[in-house]
Amino acid sequence: MDPTDYCQSVPVQPRPSCGCTGKSVQQTVPTTPAAIDPPALVLLVHSSDTVPDACEELCADGETAHLSVTFADEKPTCPREAEIGDRFGQLTVGNVLADDSAPDFTQSVVTETVPDPTDLTAIGIAVSRFCKHWGDTDDNLTVCFDSLDALLRHTPPADVFQFTHVLANRFASVDAHAHVHFDPTHHEDRVVSAFGVIFDAVVVADCDESLPEATDKDVASMLAEWTDTPPIGSEPDTVSEATDEEIERLLGD
């Protein structure tokens, strides 16, 4: 893989003195997903017209339990048991026809559906359920979440920001190597930068320009535009042991 295929990786370093998010964004030299040490939470920025090679690279982590979260109007096709390495989970969000029965985590292929894409609580609890059952196994847990811009089409950005923050801490609690897709086409660069503070790294794929640097002041300004309520605490252990009930409390009405 040619390193120039990936324009940028932006590591996010904790900085408790930042009153807005607890983190700041710094730019580094171009890198590839292979340079990111798992487990990590990665924001994968690219046009939705393409599926970058970086997605597959970020999913490859030896023997794994893999969870794919997609927003769709029709039920996706899951791989057959013979085609997966160990465990495969498919969480589909959207108006699809699906079995309403509880997911069976004793199976190699596990499926679940959240019909309402605006119900962040239900999505968060469903993801957390996979983390609960697979996070304590001997396998590495990888997650592909597609996508943030799909959430933003249905839900106010302040709610999506908080949801992403809670989800990030849930992944961290089980040492998941997760990446979240984000198509920046219909968003300002500063929106991508604001979400980037939540992640361990940001990889911008298939682009001609890197993202502009975001300061703490820039992010604070963006968050102030979205909501008058300060975002939830951002230290890694804030909700590191989040249960389904805690996620419902944090994201529920």
C-alpha positions as CSV (number, residue, x, y, z in Angstrom):
1,M,0.0,0.0,0.0
2,D,1.4,3.4,-1.1
3,P,1.6,5.7,2.0
4,T,0.4,8.6,-0.2
5,D,-3.0,7.0,-0.4
6,Y,-3.6,8.3,3.1
7,C,-3.2,12.0,3.4
8,Q,-3.1,12.4,7.2
9,S,-3.3,10.9,10.6
10,V,-4.2,13.3,13.4
11,P,-3.4,11.8,16.9
12,V,-5.5,13.2,19.7
13,Q,-3.5,13.7,22.9
14,P,-5.3,14.0,26.3
15,R,-4.9,17.5,27.9
16,P,-7.0,17.8,31.1
17,S,-6.5,21.6,31.1
18,C,-8.8,22.0,28.1
19,G,-12.2,22.9,29.6
20,C,-14.1,22.1,26.4
21,T,-13.2,18.5,25.5
22,G,-10.1,17.5,27.4
23,K,-8.3,16.9,24.2
24,S,-6.6,18.8,21.4
25,V,-5.8,18.1,17.8
26,Q,-2.3,18.1,16.3
27,Q,-1.3,17.3,12.8
28,T,1.5,14.9,11.9
29,V,3.1,13.6,8.8
30,P,1.1,11.3,6.5
31,T,0.8,7.7,7.6
32,T,-1.1,4.5,6.9
33,P,-3.6,2.6,9.2
34,A,-0.8,0.1,9.7
35,A,1.0,2.8,11.7
36,I,-1.8,3.0,14.2
37,D,-1.3,0.6,17.2
38,P,-4.4,-1.2,18.2
39,P,-6.6,-1.0,20.1
40,A,-7.5,2.4,19.0
41,L,-10.5,4.5,17.9
42,V,-10.0,5.9,14.4
43,L,-12.1,8.4,12.4
44,L,-11.9,7.4,8.8
45,V,-12.7,10.5,6.6
46,H,-13.5,9.8,3.0
47,S,-16.2,10.3,0.3
48,S,-19.1,7.9,0.5
49,D,-18.7,7.3,-3.2
50,T,-15.8,5.0,-2.4
51,V,-14.8,2.4,0.2
52,P,-11.2,3.1,0.9
53,D,-8.6,0.3,1.4
54,A,-8.0,1.8,4.8
55,C,-11.3,0.3,6.0
56,E,-10.2,-3.3,5.3
57,E,-6.8,-2.6,6.8
58,L,-8.3,-1.2,10.0
59,C,-10.5,-4.3,10.3
60,A,-7.6,-6.8,10.0
61,D,-6.4,-7.6,13.4
62,G,-5.7,-11.4,13.6
63,E,-8.3,-13.7,15.1
64,T,-11.2,-11.4,15.7
65,A,-14.8,-10.9,16.6
66,H,-15.9,-8.3,14.1
67,L,-18.9,-6.0,14.4
68,S,-20.3,-4.1,11.4
69,V,-22.7,-1.2,12.0
70,T,-24.5,0.0,8.9
71,F,-27.3,2.4,8.0
72,A,-29.5,0.9,5.3
73,D,-33.0,0.7,3.9
74,E,-32.7,-3.0,3.1
75,K,-31.3,-5.9,5.1
76,P,-27.6,-6.4,4.3
77,T,-26.2,-9.7,3.3
78,C,-24.2,-11.4,6.1
79,P,-21.3,-13.7,5.3
80,R,-21.7,-17.4,5.7
81,E,-20.0,-19.1,8.7
82,A,-17.4,-20.6,6.4
83,E,-16.4,-17.1,5.2
84,I,-15.6,-15.6,8.6
85,G,-12.6,-16.0,10.8
86,D,-14.3,-16.4,14.2
87,R,-17.4,-14.2,15.0
88,F,-19.2,-11.7,12.9
89,G,-21.9,-9.3,14.1
90,Q,-24.2,-7.2,11.8
91,L,-26.1,-4.3,13.4
92,T,-28.3,-2.7,10.8
93,V,-29.9,0.7,11.5
94,G,-32.9,1.8,9.5
95,N,-36.3,0.8,8.2
96,V,-35.6,-2.9,7.3
97,L,-37.5,-6.1,7.7
98,A,-35.8,-8.2,10.3
99,D,-36.4,-10.8,12.9
100,D,-37.4,-9.2,16.2
101,S,-36.0,-12.0,18.3
102,A,-33.0,-11.3,20.6
103,P,-29.6,-11.8,19.0
104,D,-28.1,-15.2,19.8
105,F,-24.4,-14.7,20.8
106,T,-23.7,-18.4,20.8
107,Q,-23.7,-18.3,17.0
108,S,-20.8,-17.4,14.8
109,V,-22.9,-14.9,12.9
110,V,-25.1,-12.6,15.0
111,T,-27.5,-10.0,13.6
112,E,-29.6,-7.3,15.2
113,T,-31.7,-4.4,13.9
114,V,-32.5,-0.9,15.2
115,P,-35.4,0.3,13.0
116,D,-35.3,4.0,14.0
117,P,-32.0,5.8,13.0
118,T,-32.9,8.7,15.4
119,D,-33.0,6.4,18.4
120,L,-29.4,6.9,19.6
121,T,-30.2,5.1,22.9
122,A,-31.3,1.9,21.1
123,I,-28.2,2.0,18.8
124,G,-25.9,2.6,21.7
125,I,-27.4,-0.3,23.8
126,A,-27.2,-2.6,20.8
127,V,-23.5,-1.8,20.2
128,S,-22.8,-2.2,23.9
129,R,-24.5,-5.6,23.9
130,F,-22.0,-6.8,21.4
131,C,-19.2,-5.4,23.5
132,K,-20.5,-7.1,26.6
133,H,-20.6,-10.5,25.0
134,W,-17.5,-10.3,22.8
135,G,-15.3,-7.8,24.7
136,D,-14.2,-10.4,27.3
137,T,-13.3,-13.2,24.9
138,D,-9.8,-14.2,23.9
139,D,-10.5,-12.7,20.4
140,N,-9.7,-9.2,19.4
141,L,-12.8,-7.1,18.8
142,T,-12.8,-4.9,15.7
143,V,-15.7,-2.6,14.8
144,C,-16.6,-0.8,11.6
145,F,-19.2,1.9,12.2
146,D,-20.7,3.4,8.9
147,S,-21.3,6.2,9.5
148,L,-21.3,9.5,11.4
149,D,-22.7,11.5,8.5
150,A,-25.6,9.0,8.4
151,L,-26.3,9.9,12.0
152,L,-26.0,13.6,11.3
153,R,-28.7,13.3,8.6
154,H,-31.2,12.2,11.2
155,T,-30.1,13.7,14.5
156,P,-28.8,17.2,15.7
157,P,-25.0,17.4,15.8
158,A,-24.8,18.0,19.6
159,D,-26.6,14.7,20.2
160,V,-24.4,12.9,17.7
161,F,-21.3,14.3,19.4
162,Q,-22.4,13.1,22.8
163,F,-23.4,9.7,21.4
164,T,-20.0,9.3,19.7
165,H,-18.2,10.2,22.9
166,V,-20.1,7.6,24.9
167,L,-19.6,5.0,22.2
168,A,-15.8,5.8,22.1
169,N,-15.5,5.1,25.8
170,R,-17.5,1.9,25.5
171,F,-15.1,0.7,22.9
172,A,-12.2,1.7,25.0
173,S,-13.6,-0.3,28.0
174,V,-13.2,-3.6,26.0
175,D,-10.0,-2.6,24.1
176,A,-11.8,-2.7,20.8
177,H,-10.0,-1.6,17.6
178,A,-12.8,0.5,16.1
179,H,-13.1,2.9,13.2
180,V,-15.9,5.2,12.3
181,H,-16.6,6.4,8.7
182,F,-17.3,10.0,8.1
183,D,-18.1,11.6,4.7
184,P,-17.1,15.3,5.0
185,T,-18.7,16.3,1.6
186,H,-21.6,18.1,3.2
187,H,-19.9,19.4,6.3
188,E,-17.4,22.2,7.0
189,D,-13.8,21.1,7.8
190,R,-14.3,22.4,11.3
191,V,-17.1,20.0,11.9
192,V,-14.8,17.1,11.1
193,S,-12.1,18.6,13.3
194,A,-14.6,18.9,16.2
195,F,-15.5,15.3,16.0
196,G,-11.8,14.4,15.6
197,V,-11.1,15.3,19.2
198,I,-13.0,12.2,20.3
199,F,-10.7,9.9,18.4
200,D,-7.2,8.5,19.0
201,A,-6.4,9.1,15.3
202,V,-8.0,10.6,12.2
203,V,-7.1,9.0,8.8
204,V,-8.1,11.0,5.7
205,A,-8.2,8.7,2.7
206,D,-8.4,9.4,-1.0
207,C,-8.1,13.2,-0.8
208,D,-5.9,15.9,-2.2
209,E,-5.7,18.1,0.9
210,S,-5.3,17.5,4.6
211,L,-7.7,18.8,7.2
212,P,-6.9,22.2,8.8
213,E,-5.6,22.2,12.3
214,A,-8.2,22.6,15.0
215,T,-7.4,24.5,18.2
216,D,-9.2,24.1,21.5
217,K,-10.9,27.4,20.9
218,D,-12.1,26.3,17.5
219,V,-13.7,23.1,19.0
220,A,-15.2,25.0,21.9
221,S,-16.8,27.5,19.5
222,M,-18.3,24.7,17.4
223,L,-19.7,23.0,20.4
224,A,-21.2,26.2,21.7
225,E,-23.0,26.7,18.4
226,W,-24.5,23.2,18.7
227,T,-25.7,23.3,22.2
228,D,-25.7,25.5,25.4
229,T,-25.1,22.4,27.5
230,P,-21.4,21.5,28.0
231,P,-20.4,18.1,26.5
232,I,-20.0,15.1,28.9
233,G,-16.7,14.6,30.6
234,S,-14.0,13.4,28.2
235,E,-11.4,11.7,30.3
236,P,-11.0,8.0,29.0
237,D,-12.4,6.5,32.2
238,T,-15.5,8.7,32.4
239,V,-17.8,5.9,31.2
240,S,-15.2,3.2,30.6
241,E,-17.3,0.6,32.3
242,A,-20.6,1.8,30.8
243,T,-23.5,-0.7,31.1
244,D,-26.6,-0.7,28.9
245,E,-28.4,1.2,31.7
246,E,-25.7,3.9,31.9
247,I,-25.8,4.3,28.1
248,E,-29.6,4.7,28.3
249,R,-29.2,7.2,31.1
250,L,-26.6,9.2,29.2
251,L,-28.4,9.2,25.8
252,G,-32.0,8.9,26.8
253,D,-34.5,11.7,27.1
